[in-house]
Amino acid sequence: MSTATAQRLTAILHREEDVYVAECPEVGTVSQGDSVEEALANLRKATELFLEECPQPALVPRLLTTFEVSVA
């Protein structure tokens, strides 16, 4: 009997042609969908399946921020 534990992970999304691509940088899983919601749901499932097969040591959340650059 396994006990599931919830982990908060990061999802980074971008639009690529006609689909949304979602990536989890802590684990390295990537998925896609026709909408943001579908891409996130697919990423969640892919990440759950990956972690079932390849358990990871304690995952440390990434710090996500933004920055500006000057473009000539």
Secondary structure as GFF3:
##gff-version 3
##sequence-region A 1 72
A	DSSP	beta_strand	12	16	.	.	.	ID=ss1
A	DSSP	beta_strand	19	24	.	.	.	ID=ss2
A	DSSP	beta_strand	29	33	.	.	.	ID=ss3
A	DSSP	alpha_helix	36	53	.	.	.	ID=ss4
###
